[in-house]
Amino acid sequence: MRLIIFIGMLCWMVAGTVSAQTLDSPDGNLKLNFRLLDDGTPVYSLQYKGKDVIKESKMGFRIRPSYVFNKDFTITDTRFSESDTTWKPVLGGNSEIRDNHKEMFVALQQNGTGWLLNIRFRLFNDGLGFRYEFPVQKELRNFTLDGETTEFRLTGDHKAFWLPGDYDTNEYPTTVSKLSEVASLTEKVRQEPLAAKAFTPGLAVQTPLMLKSADGLYINIHEAALVNYPAMCLDLDDKAFVLTSHLTPDRNGARGFIQTGSVTPWRTVVVSDDARDILASNLILNLNEPCKLADTSWIHPVKYVGVWWEYFTGQGSTWAYTNNQDIVIGETDYTKEKPNGTHGANTAHVKEYIDFAAKHGFDGVLVEGWNEGWEANFAYIKEHIYDFDKPYPDFDVEELHRYAAERGVKIIMHHETTSSVADYERQMEDAFRFMADNGYDAVKTGYVGPIIPRSEYHDGQWMVNHYLRVAKTAARYKVMVNSHEAVRPTGLCRTYPNWFAQESARGTEFESFNGNTPEHTTILPFTRLMGGPMDYTPGIFEGDLSVYGSNKAKLSTTLVKQLALYVTMYSPLQMAADLYQNYEKYPDAFQFIKDVAADWDNTYILEAEPGDYITIARKAKGKNEWYIGGITDENAREAVIDLSFLPEGKKYEATIYADGKKADWRTNPKDYVISTKKVTRKTVLKQRLAPSGGVAISIREL
């Protein structure tokens, strides 16, 4: 009888293993459930501390022309494993990162077709990652995706920090609303004037999507390791509060061209009841592959100035060398063209910035508008726009190389493509060889406008592969890449650390257009920066652009908040973006920008609430120096800054850059005070932040 009972229990356990599985996070706070419905549809759910985060949600694909690959499955194998390791990023907010997760691997076979599909789940203390894997198989080799049916079935009408679904841009302002309000607000948001827009059909939002539930959970949905696959938006059912994966297509409607033996990106859900944990999460980095570059000794953090902001101020500086719009690349002889007298990237002017960089300890000088083609840079209707190794007559490459090298400064190359990517790919090897020959070790790439090839979008599979081709090609020439207008990052800076920064969101340049909101930079770390560092280009001291002439724009922050952004907006590439003359007017405030690090040993999230405020402390890599940045939205507040992260038994001096008593981003943004204070790890500083203001602190051991 006992033997019969044992056999019966064993059969029940095996049957349970096949039909449903559970996985707990290492700390036990998160629980993942996976099973097949009666019709063989795979579904998963996620709980945090007993609360539902994702209710039972469907998984799978549609394959062209009309194959359903999301039901009629049978589980053929299930395996469990766990890992607890550490790794060292080349550049980062922490010099060492812990990867502690449990894994569940599920092998599926579809009844009827015999097709195989694997799903790999990894559960960390801070969230969930899962991806699909297409094993090599006889029945299925190359196929075209018609869609991915992954769901994120939410528990209610969460507060959302969202951008409207779009295949071509991430530069919309973030809207904060309930999910049920997205539909009524989308059309207005889409009116935002941007260089390229391609709306998703139906109601959709972009990732990273930040959510806050009524019961106090912070939820972030994104993806990791986006390789050879289209980027994901999320279709929104605003009645049932279900999000469904929406893959960026090409203009023929194909969502992706897949060969078995490949994997999808990871779908990620970071969750906590403390907003600080969202900012501290390394889940997306942990889901990317380790560094693939054998030698990374040439990759380094960069603080830079440049010939850039002057193009936006309204004072008349131009990228173009002449006013002749009928130039033809390869035929027009620029030495015979009349200079317009407003070209910013000229040798004498660039030398001014090199001198300034050398004097104040900056690594690089970005120069935009140095190369032929800016006079007629028409997106989408013209393919051969620029020459990427032909400078304008007034930009002396050899002389500037010599001049910069003598002063210990590097010039940063600029490759604006105006989205004629097909032409850029033809020139790419020559362009990077030109860089190597002339001493450039970093490039800013740009993709303004609709894409050529004309069948592609910025976030589609072809362009995703292009951005990675650029990073790999640049690595062969030992060049670091900062891509603008590219697909939003997904942690690939771990695998290819020379791809060390991106814009891929609404940056500082929009302050000179139709503006950013005071809450903008209190949201970006919870959204855009979840996938990787951003070249936000902070440091604007003169926020009233009317002083230059025609531009009437005004900055949405106080001067001190601009300082604090160097800490709250992580990037190993940091620009002092203002005209250098404005730093000479405020040398005491400029000292913080000169001092602040761009690479870190440790990061401490002290205070955080998305859309309201953030306070972050970081330890400079290899130094006994700490820097703190605190920012707020349009509401003044008191930041509570606990210094218990400092080592015991030591005394320190804090230099505090604070908003003045009358500071206000609207009326008195340049009111600031600087003070010093002796502190220890027991000190708790309480600092008032003005409306859209901030605080910046440097701490050194005495």
N, C-alpha and C positions, 0 to 999 in steps of 0.2 A: 504493500500500500504506500509506504514512504517513497519507494522508487517511482511509482506512478505519479505521486504528487510532485516530486522533484522534476520529472520529465515534463509534467504539465506546466509547472512554473517556468521552466526553461523555454518552452515553446511560446508562453505568453511574453516573456522578456524579449525573445527574438522578434516576435511579431510587433511588439511595441517599438523596438529599435528600428524596424523597417518603416513603420508608418509615421512615427513622430520622434523628434529628438529635442533635447534641451541642452543649452550651454550656458554656464555662468561665467561672469567676469572674474578675474583673479581675486577681487575684493568682495565678490558676492553681491554687489549692488545692482548689477545689470543681469538680466536673464533673457536669453534668446530662445524662442520656440520655433521649430520648423516641422512641417508635416505636409502630406499630400491630401488634398480634398478627395471626395469620392470620385470625381471625374479625373483624378490624376494631376490636378493643378498644384504646383508647389506654392506654399504660402509660408510666411514668416511673421513673427511678432516680437516686440521688444518691450520689456518692462524695466523701470528704474526704481529701486527701493519700493517695490510692490505697486507702483503706479504704471499704468499703460503709457508708453511713449508712442509706439507704432502698433496699432491694432492689426489683426491678421490681414496681411497684404499679399497680393498675387505677384508672381514672378514669371519671366519668360520673354518670348520674342514672337514677332511675325516675320516670315521670310517671303520674299518675292518669288513668284507672283502672288500666291495666295495660300501659303502653307502656315498652319498654326503650329507654333513650337512653344506652347505655354500650357499644355494639358496632355492628358493620356500618358503620363509618365509612371514609371515604376522605379523605386529605389533599388539599385543593385549593389551599393556599397556605402558604408558610412565609417569614417575614421575620425578619431579625436587625437589632438596633440596640444602641447602648451610650450611656451617659450618665455624666457626671462633673460634678456641680454641688454647690453649697452653698446652704443656706437658713437663715434665722434664726427659731427658734421664739419666740413671744410670751413664754412662760415655759418654763423647762426646766432640765435638768441641765447643758446646754451652751448657750452663746449662739449657736453656729453648728454646723450638722450637715452632714456630707458625705453625698451620695447618689451613690454610685459603683456602677453595676451594668451588666450586659449583659442583653439581653432577646431572647427568642425568642417569636414570635407564630405560632401554628399555627391554620389554618382547616380545619374538618372539615365534611363533609357526610355524612349518614346515608343509606346505600343503602335504597331502598324508600320511605321517608317523604319524602326530600329535605330533611329538617330540617337546619339549620345550627347549628354550635356552634364557638366559638373558645376557645382556651386561650392565656393569656398567662403566660409564665414570666419572672421576673426573678431573676438570680443575683448576689448580693452577695458580698463577701469573708467575711461572717459568716453567710451562709445563703441559703435559697431562699424565694421567694414565688411562688405561682401562683394564678390565678383563672380562672373560666369566664366567658365573655361570650356573651350570647344576642343575636345581631344581629337587627335588624328584618327580617322575611321574610314572604312571602305564605303559606307553608305552616303557620306557627306564630306565634300572637300571644299569647294569654293561656292559661296552663296552671297546673296545681296539681302541686307536687312531692310525690311519695310517698317520696322519699329521695334521698340523695346517696351514691354508691358509691366515693368517693375513699378509697384505701387508703394506709397508711403501713406498709409491710412491713419490720419491723425485723430486725436480724441475730442477735438472741439474747434471752436472758432478762435484760433490763436492770434495773438498780436504778431504781425509779420513786418519784417524789414526787407522790402522787395524792390526789384527792378522788373519791368515788364519783359516778357519773353521776346527775344530778338536774336537773330542769327549773326548780326554784323557788329553790334556794339554793346559795351558794358558801361557806357558813359552817361546813362541817365542818372538824375538825382535819385537817391533812395527815398521811397515813400514808406511811411509808417502807418499801418492801418490794421484792422481786423481782416482776416482772410475773406470774410463775407463782403467786404467793401472794395476788394481789388477790382472787381468788374466795373464798378461805377467810377473808379478813378483812373483806369488804364488809358482811356482815350485821351484824357487831358495830359497825362505823363508822356504819351507818345508824340505830343506836339513839340516836345523839346527839340530845338534845332541842333542836329548832329551831322557829322560828315557822311555817315552811312547808316542807314536803318533798314532792317528787313524783319518786319513783324512776324511773329509766329501766328498761324491761323488759330482762332479760338483763344481761350483765356489761359495764359501761361505766365510763369515767373522764372527768373534766372536763379542759378546757384552761384555762390553759396547763399542759401536762404536761412536767415536767422529768425527763429520763432520763440515766443514766450507764451506758455500756457496759463490759463486762469489759476491752476493749482501750483504755479511757481516753478515749473520746469523750463529750462533754457535748452532749446533744441536747434542744432545746426545741421543742415543737409547739404552735402556737396559730393565731390568725387575726387579720387586720388589716382595718380599714375595714368593720366590721359595720354595714351599712346596708340596710334593707328586706329582711331575710333573717333566718332563725332562727339562734340561737347553736348552736355545734357542740360536742357531746360526742364521745367516741370509743369505739365498741364494741371490745371486746378479745377476740381469740382467743388465749387463754393457753397454747395448745399450739404454734401456728405463730408466735406473737408478731406478729400482724397487727392493726393499729388501723384501723378503718373509720369514716368520718364518720357521725355520728348527729345529725341535725337535730332541734331541739326542735319538737314538733308542737303544734297546738292540741288541745283535748280531743275533736275529731272525727277526729283522726289526720292532718290535712293538715299537711305540713311547710313549705309556703310557697306563696304565690300570686304568680306571676311574669308579667311582661309583657316580651316581647322588646324589645330596646333597652336592657336592664339588664345588670348584672354581679353576680357573687357577691362575697362577701368574699374576700380573699386567704387561702390556706392557707399557713402559715409554718413553716419548719424552720430554726431557728438552731442552728449546730453549731460546735464547736471542740474542740481537745484541751487547752484552758486555760479553766477555769471563769470566769476574769476576763473573758474575751471575751463570754460570755453576758450578763453584767451590763452590759458596755459597749456592747452592740448597740443600734443605732438602726433596725434593719431594719423593725420594725413601724411606727414613725413615718414612715419613708421611703415606705412603701407606702400611706399615707393621702394624700388630696388636700391641696393647700396651703390655708391659711386662707381661709375664705369671708366673713369679716367685714371690711367696708371700713374700719372704724375700730376699733382695738383699744386705743386710748390709755387707756380706762377699766378695762382688765383688769390686775390687779396681784396680787402675792403677798400672802398674809394670814397673820399669826400672831395667834392668838386664844385667849381664855379663855371660860368660859361656865358657865351654869346647866345642868349636864349630869351630871357624875360623881356628884353628890349623890343622884341618883335611883337609883344602883346600889349605894351603900355600905351600905345597910341602916339608915340613921339616920332614915328616915321621911319624907323630902321626896317630894312627889308632883307629877306632871304635872297632875292634876285639881284643880279649884277647889273642888268640893263632893263629898260622898259620895252624892249622889242619882244612882242609875244609870238613872233613868227620864226623863232629859232628852230633848228633841226639838229638833233644830236648827231655828232659825227660829221656834219657839214658846215654848221655855222662857225665862223672864225671869230671867237670872242675878242681877240686882240684888235679887231677892226670895229667892234661894237662900242657905242658911246656909253660909258658908265653912268648909272643913274645918280650917283653921289650919296645914296642911302644904304648901300650894301654893308651889312654889319660884319660879315666874315672877311674882313680885310686884314692884311698882315699887321699893320700898325695897331689896330684895335685889339686884335688877338694878343699881341705882345703886352698890352695893358693888363689883360686878364692873367696872362702868364706871370707877370711881375707881381700882381696882387696875390695870386695863388702861392707863389714862392715866399713872399713876405709873411704870409699868415699860415703856412704849413698845410696847404691843400694839395691833394695828390694830382688832380687833373683839371683840365679846362675843356668843356664841351664847346664845340663850334658847329652851329647849324648854318646851312647856306653856303658851304665852302665849294660845292661842286656844280658843274654845269647842268642846267636844266630847269631851274626854278621859275623861269619866266613863263613857261607854258606847261605847268604841272597840272593838267586836267585829268581828273580821275575817271577811269572806266572807258572813256572815249579815245584815249591815246595810250599806246602800249610802250613805246620807247621814250621814256620821259627824261631819265637822268643818265649821266655817265658817272660811274662810281670810282673811277680812278683818274678823272680829269678835273683839276681845280680851276676855278675862275682865275683870270689874269692877275687879280690883286691879292690872291692867296698863295703865298710862296711856301710850298710844302717843305722844301729842303731847309730854307732859312728858319722856319718855325720849328722844325724838328731839332735843329741845332740849338736854337734859342731856348726852347723848353728843356732840352736835355741838360744844358749847362746849369739850369736852375732847379733841377730835380723834379720837374713837372712833366706829366704826360698829357698830350692832347687826346681828347676822346672823339673818336670818329662818329659821324652821323650818316646813316643810310636811310633816308626817307624814300620809300618806294611809291608813295601815293597809290598803294595797293596794286601796282602793276607787278605782281609777284612773278609772273612768268618771265618777264624781262630781268628781274632781280636774280632769279635762279640762273639765267644764262650768264650773268656777270659775276656771280658770287665768288667763284674761285679767284678771279682776277682782283675783285674788290678786297678780299682778305689777304691776298698776296701783297697788294699795294699797302695795306695796313702794316703787315709784318716788315716790309722793306723800309717803312718810314716811321717806325717806332711807336705805333699805336697798339695798345693792349686792351682797349675796351671800345665797344661800339653801341650806339643807340640806334636801334632799328625802328622804323615807323611804317604804319599801314593805314594811312588816312584814305577814306573813300571805299567804294565798292571794289570787289576783287576782280582782277584779271589773272587767271582764266575766268571768263565770264560765266561759267557754270558753277562757280564756287562762292561760298560765304566765309567770313572770317573764322567761324567756329565749326566748320565742317571737317570731315576726315582728311581731305587733301591738304587743307591749311594747317591742321594739327600736325600733320607729318612735315609740312614745310618748316614750321617754327623749330621743330626738333632737328631737321636737316641743317638749319642755320646754326644751332648750338653745336652740333657735331662738327660741322665744317670749321666754325670759329675755334673749336678746341684744338683742331689740328694745327692751327696757326697761333695757338696760345693767346686767344682773344676772349675776353669776357663780354657777355651779351646782356643788354638792357632793352627789352622789346616793348614798344608802345603800340597801342591799338591791337594787341594780339589777344588770343583766347585767354580767358582767366586761368591763372596758374593752379596746378593740382599737386604740388610737392615735388616736381621733377628737378628742383634745385638740389635735391639730395643726390640724385643719380647723375646729373650733369651740373655740377656746382659752378661751372663757368657761366651758366644761364642764371646770373646772380640777382637779377631784378627785372620787374615788369611794371608797366603802368596798368593797363587793362582795367581801368576804372576812371572815375571822374576825379582828375588831379587838380593841382593848383592852377593850371592854365585857365580853368573855367572861372576862376575868380575874376579874370579879365573879360570874360564873355557875359553870360547872364547869371553868374554867381554860384557859390555854394552856400549851404545853410550852416548856421552855427552848430547844428548837431551832426553835420556830415562826418567829421573826423572822430566823433564818438561812436559812429556806426561801423565805419570801414574796418577796424580791427576784428569785428564780429562777422564780417561778410567777406569782402575782397581779400583781406590778409590771412584768412584761414588757409588759403592755398599756397601762400608764399609771399616774399617781400615785395613791397611796392615802391617804385620811384615816384613818390608823391611830390617831390620838389618843394619843400617848405622853405621858410626863412625869409618871407617877404616882410620887410620893415616899413616901407612906404606903401601903405594900403590904399591911399587915395590917388587913383590913377589920373584924376583930373589935373594934377600938378604937371603932367607931361604934355597935355594938349587935349586931343579929341576924345579920349576914352574917359567916360564918367563913372567907371566901375569903382566899387569900394570893397575892400577885403572883409571877410565875414568873421575875423578873429581879432583879438588884441595882439600886440607885438609879442607879449610873453607866451601866449598860446602857440605862436609860431615857433618859439624856442622849444616848448614842451613836445611838439610833434616829432622832434628828432629822437625822442625816447618812446613815445606811444606808438609811432608808426614805424615798426621795425623794417630796416633795410640795411644791408652791407654797402649799399650805394646811396649816399646822402648828398644832396645838392644844397648849397647856399644860393638860392635861386634869384635873389634880388640883384639889382645893379650894384656893382661893387662900391659906387659912390655913397650908397645909402648905408653901407656898413661902416664906412669911414666917418659918418655922422654920429653913429652910436657905437663907438668902440667898446664900451663897457658891456652892453648887451651882446655884441658880436662875440665877446670872449667865450660865451657858452657854446656857440656853434663851433668855434675853433677847438675847444676842449673836448666836446662830447665824442665818445667813441662810436664806431660803426660796426664793431664786432664784439661779442660778449661771452663771458664765462657763465653767467647766471642771469635769469630773469625772474622777477618777483611781481606778481599781479597783486597790488595792494587794495584797489577799489575798482569796481566795474559795474556798470549798468548800461546795456546797449541803448544808444540814443540820448543818454543823459550825462555820463561822466566816466572817465577812466583815469586811474593813477597807477603808474608802472615804475618800478625801480630795476636797474640793470647794473651788473658789475662788468667793468671793462675787461676785455680779455688780457690776461697776463699782468694786470695792474691792480694795485690796491686803491682803485677809484670806483665810485658808484655814481650813477646819474639817475635822476628821478624826473619824470614828466607827469603832470596832472592837467587834464583839460575838462571843460564842461561845455554844455550846450548854451542856449540863450539865457539860461537861468544862473544867477550867481549862486555859489555854494561854498561851504567850508570843507576843504579836503582834510582828511585825517590820515596822516602819514606816519605809519608805525615803522621805526627803523630797526626792528628786531632782527632783520636779515644781516645786519653788520656783525662781524666777528666779535666775540667776547674779549674783555680785558684790554681794549684799545680805546683811545680817544680820537675824535675826528673833528675836522672843521667843515661845516656845510656853507656853501655860498648859495644864497637863495635869490632867485630872480622872480619877482612877484609883481602882480598887477598893482598899480597905485590905487590910492583911495578913490580917485575919480575915474578910474579906468572903465571903459565901456566900449565894446566893439563898434557901436554906432556913432558915438560922440567923442570918445577920447581914447583911441586904441593904443596910442604910444605912451601912455602914462604908466611908468614902471618904476620899481625901486629894487635896489640890490643891497643885500645885507649878508653878514657872516654870523655864524653861531657855532659854538662848541657843542658837539653831540656825542652820544654813545648809542649802543644798541638798545638802551632802555628809553631813549627819547621818543616821544610822540609829538610830531609837529602838527599844528592846526593852522591851516593857511586859507585865507579867503581868496576865491577865484571870482573875478568880475564876470558879468554876462559875456558869454563866448570867450572867456579868459582862460588863464592857465597859471601853472607854476613850474619852474624848471630849477633843479637843484643839482649842484655838483658837490660830492663829498670826497675828501681826501684824508688819509690817515695822518695824524700829527706825529 
